[in-house]
Amino acid sequence: MFELELSQIEQKGLRRRLYITEPAEGSHVLINSKKVILMCSNDYLGLANHPKLRQSAREAMERYGFGSGASRLISGTGSLHCQLEERLAQFKETEAALLFNSGYAANIGVIPAIATNGDVILSDGLNHASIIDGCRLSKAQVHVYRHKDINQVEALLKINAHARRRLIVTDGVFSMDGDIAPLPALVSLSERYDAMLMVDDAHATGVLGPGGRGTVEHFGLTGRVAIQMGTLGKALGSFGAYVAGDRNLVDYLLNSARSFIFSTALPPAVCAASLAALDIVEQEPDHRNNLWANRNRFMQGLKAIGINTGDSESPIIPIIIGTSEKAMHASSRLLDSGVFATAIRPPTVAEGAARIRTTITALHTTMDIDSALNAFAELKQTGCIG
Ligand SMILES: *Cc1c(COP(=O)(O)O)cnc(C)c1O
């Protein structure tokens, strides 16, 4: 079965494989028993293996058991789910928040719930696959605008003034390019043309803004973005996702987002770990400061070597290479030199824009950064990257 399909994938150089990693100290992992520097995890603050998260999860597990046993609207809601939702609303400076089981589940549940027949969705051309799938599931008319093209957004809003509702949806930090959405311009357009604005802060939660609250805080736009989605599995080192906004939005989603209604609630221990992560984000800014210091050191180093890092403005730094084959080759050479960063190929990125997607975390030491830079310098010298 599927021999033909698999061989076609193989021929295009797009066959995917799983790397099995085991944790090692600090920023390292073991792959095939070899210790390498991990440079492609989204655990930006290094919280996934933090003692406080482990302990909170362990305590919750002892108290509540492991599974939640049912969906939220049946018997799956425990006090930790509610505590976490209140805490997330506080953190995001909104009236309310609603948990989802993952960022993917949030986007495919929220978008079809808030935009349907007679509505129009404007979606950035580089939005995450889960937003694309949310748009596909929606009965609204979908327009994909050129990446960050504010003029096109405005033109589309004008043309669609008659629609029942308009929804603009964008990644806060774009997941494959690491650039930041033009949120101030999108906010003013949404206000001028009476559109809802939804921002996906999967890569911004815990990372952007003086308090790590995300893109909205970064730009000083508190109270002006109707729908803020974010995830707990990246910088927060836990699992799950949230939507933060007005009480009515949350009540409406609880009544209509199918991925919320028809799916088993998160295990309480997962919520406990997320609560511990929020404590750390709010009380220990050093993690975020280290993250940005590391990110800036790595970026400057890459620039000095003359490597194309696109428009990155965040700890996601793409090394843009071109063909899938070249990107795969570069990734395996990097692994040989002790650096683990996977190649990202179409359809995740555009044809001809295959890349190594590096991510920097608070756990990297300056020695890690410098040895990764040496590995990249060698790839550059040997013509593996342009
Ligand atoms: C990772 C990611 C998601 C999905 O979140 P999960 O919790 O991993 O399912 C959604 N949107 C963006 C922009 C992401 O990067």
The ligand as a Tripos MOL2 file, in Angstrom:
@<TRIPOS>MOLECULE
LIG
   15    15     1     0     0
SMALL
NO_CHARGES

@<TRIPOS>ATOM
      1 C1          3.2650   25.2750   16.8310 C.3       1 LIG1
      2 C2          2.2300   26.1860   16.2650 C.ar      1 LIG1
      3 C3          0.8750   25.8740   16.3720 C.ar      1 LIG1
      4 C4          0.4030   24.5510   16.9020 C.3       1 LIG1
      5 O1          0.5300   24.4880   18.2810 O.3       1 LIG1
      6 P1          0.6090   23.0430   18.9610 P.3       1 LIG1
      7 O2          0.3010   23.3080   20.3740 O.co2     1 LIG1
      8 O3          1.9870   22.5300   18.7140 O.co2     1 LIG1
      9 O4         -0.4390   22.1950   18.2780 O.co2     1 LIG1
     10 C5         -0.0390   26.7970   15.9430 C.ar      1 LIG1
     11 N1          0.3550   27.9720   15.3850 N.ar      1 LIG1
     12 C6          1.6480   28.2830   15.2420 C.ar      1 LIG1
     13 C7          2.0250   29.6030   14.6440 C.3       1 LIG1
     14 C8          2.6250   27.3950   15.6600 C.ar      1 LIG1
     15 O5          3.9130   27.6800   15.4720 O.3       1 LIG1
@<TRIPOS>BOND
     1     1     2 1
     2     2     3 ar
     3     2    14 ar
     4     3     4 1
     5     3    10 ar
     6     4     5 1
     7     5     6 1
     8     6     7 2
     9     6     8 1
    10     6     9 1
    11    10    11 ar
    12    11    12 ar
    13    12    13 1
    14    12    14 ar
    15    14    15 1
@<TRIPOS>SUBSTRUCTURE
     1 LIG1         1 GROUP 0 **** ****
